[in-house]
Structures are given as C-alpha cells and as structure tokens.
Amino acid sequence: MAKHTKRDRAPALVLAAGLAAIGLFCLMLRAELRLPRTISTEGLEILPAGSYACAFYPAEDTRNGDIALTGWAVPEGERYEQVRQWVAVYDSRTGRYTRLPTVMEENEEPMETLDDPQNALFGGFYALVPDKLAAAADSCELCILDRSNQRNNLVHTGVMLSEVLA
C-alpha cells in the first residue's frame, strides 16, 4: 500500500484553493452587477423630461423573481460612438437618485418610432428594480443616466415607476 505524502496532496490543495477563489470572484461579481447604487448629482448635467425620446415597459421575463423593466432611451438625431447608459430612479421622498442594475441591449422600437434614429438600435435596456423602490413606486420617477459620447447627463423622463409596473 502506497503512503501519501504532503507533496502528493499539494496539487489537489492548490486546485481546490484556485476553484474556491474563482467561485468567490464569481459571487462577488454577480452581487456587484445586481446591486443598485446611490448616485451623486455632482458633475452631472440634469436634463428635464422631454430631452430624450424614451419608452419603458414591465419586463415579461423577470429573472429570479425580481421586478424588472425594459425599454429604450436615446437623444434624437445623435450617432453613438459608444453606449453607456443606465436606468436610474429619482425618489422624491428622499431626494436621492439610484442607479439600477442595467444591461444595455438592442431594441428595434426606436428605429421604427423616431424620425432620425441614427443608430438608436443600441439604446435599449433591461433593468432590475429593487423591492424597496418598487414598494415606493408612486414617488419614484424613472431617469436615464447617460455617459455615452463623453456626456454626463442625468435625464428626467416624467415617467413614474408606478405607471410602468401597473
């Protein structure tokens, strides 16, 4: 019967530690991507409702039981060099803006809706709404945080979260 030494177990321990580190990283990344973030308005240009063309809808496929919405938002007639947008919520009770976990996705609706859509196909999104904000939907206005094309805009839409989730 062969005797196992510490040297024989070292590769297995290194492999187990590596897999544990990868698993921990994946869990941390998932949490980071799914957490809403309070955002400061410092350095942002706050634009009124009507500044962007937009539409919001409740998402039909909610992942993991979360409340979600989908839609699109674009500045009309502008060509995107890069797209960096998030859905945000302004809570009038607290005066805070919260950036929602948002995934940009293609959406053909603005191409069909706008007179001069340029490349509005890339203005689509899918966003997760935390239960805490969904419970206060009557006081939450949907906004767009747009950092595309060197912009730093926070755009009010005039659309209340309660209207979309109803």
N, C-alpha and C positions, 0 to 999 in steps of 0.2 A: 504494500500500500504506500503510495507516494505521500510525502509530507508537504503541505502547502506552506510556503514562506511568505513573509511580508512583501517580498519582491514580486511574488506571483499575484498578489491581490492589488498591487499598485495600479495597473492599467484599469482594472474594474472600478476602483475608487475614483480615479481621475475621470473616467467616463461618466460615472454616476454624478460627480460634482458638476461636470460640464452640462449634463442634461438638466440638473436642478437649476443651474444658473440660467440656461435658456428658457426653462419654464417660468422662472421668476420674472425674467425680462418680458416675456410674452404677456404675463398677467399685468405687469406694470404698464406696458404699452396699451393694452386693452382698456385699463382703467383711465389712463391719460386721455385717450381718444373719446371716451364716453362721458367724461365729466364736464358739466357746464362751468364756465369761468366768468366771474365778475370782471367787467372791463372798465377801465378809466376812460373818461372822455378827453383827457388831456392830450393835445396833439391831433385830435380828430376834428374834421370838419363835419358839423352836424347839419344835415340837409333835411328840408321839410318834406312832407308827404307830396307825392307827385313828381319828385325829382327823378325817379327811376320808374320804368314800367315793371310791374310785378304781378304775380298771382300766387296764392297759397291754397293748398288743399290738404285735407286729412290723408295720411298715407293709408293705403289699403292693406299693405303688408307690414304690420308692426312686428319688429323683431324682439323676441324675448319678453313680450307683453308690454313693452314700452309704448308710450304715446308718441306718435311721430307725425311729421307733416312733410309734404313735398311741394315743389313749385319751381318758380324761376324769378329772377330779378336781373335786369340789365339797364344800363344807361343807353338810351336810344341813340342810334347812329354812330356809336363808337366801336372801333375794332379792338378786340382784346389782343394784347401782346402776351399777357399771362392772366390767369384767372385765380384770384384768391379772395373768396367771399365766404361769409358765414351768416347764418340766421342768428339774430340777436333779439332779445326781448327787453322792452323798457317797462319796468314795473312802477306804475305811478304811485303806489302806496309807499314804496321805499325810495323812489328816485334813482334806482340802480339799473344799470344795463347788464345783461347777462348774455354772454356768447354761448349759443347752444352747440353741442357736438353736431357738426355738419359735414356731409360728404357732397362734393360737387359731382354732378352727373349731367350727361347730355339730356336735353329736353327740346323737342321739336316745336312745342307750342309757341314760343316767342317768334320763331321763324315764320309761322303762319299768321301771327297776330300783329306784328309790328310792320310799319310801312318801310322802314330801312333797318332791317335786322342785323346787318353786317354778319358777325359770327356769334349771334345771340344763342346759338345752339348750346354753347358752353355755360350758359347762365343758370342751368338747372341745379337743384339741390335736394337733399334728403336730410332732415334734421330730427334729432331726438329731443323731446320735451320732458324735462323732469317733472315728476308728480307734484312737487311743491309749487311750480309755476302753473301747471295745469289746474291745480285747485284754486288758483287766484286768477284764472283766465280773463275775468271781466276787467281787471285792472292792468292787463299786460298787452302792450302794443308790439306787434312784430316789426322788427327793423332789419336792415341789412348792413353788416359790417363789410365794407369793400376796400380791399387793399390791392386791387388789380391795377395794372398800368401806372404804378407809382402813386396811386391815390391813397388817401387815408380818410375815407368817408364813413360816417355813420348815418344811414338813411332811414328816416321815419317813413312808414308806409301808410299810416292811418288805419291799418287793419288790426283789429283786436284778436287776440288768441282765441277768445270765446267764440268769435264768428266762424273761425276755421274749424274748431273742434265740435261745434254744434251739430 
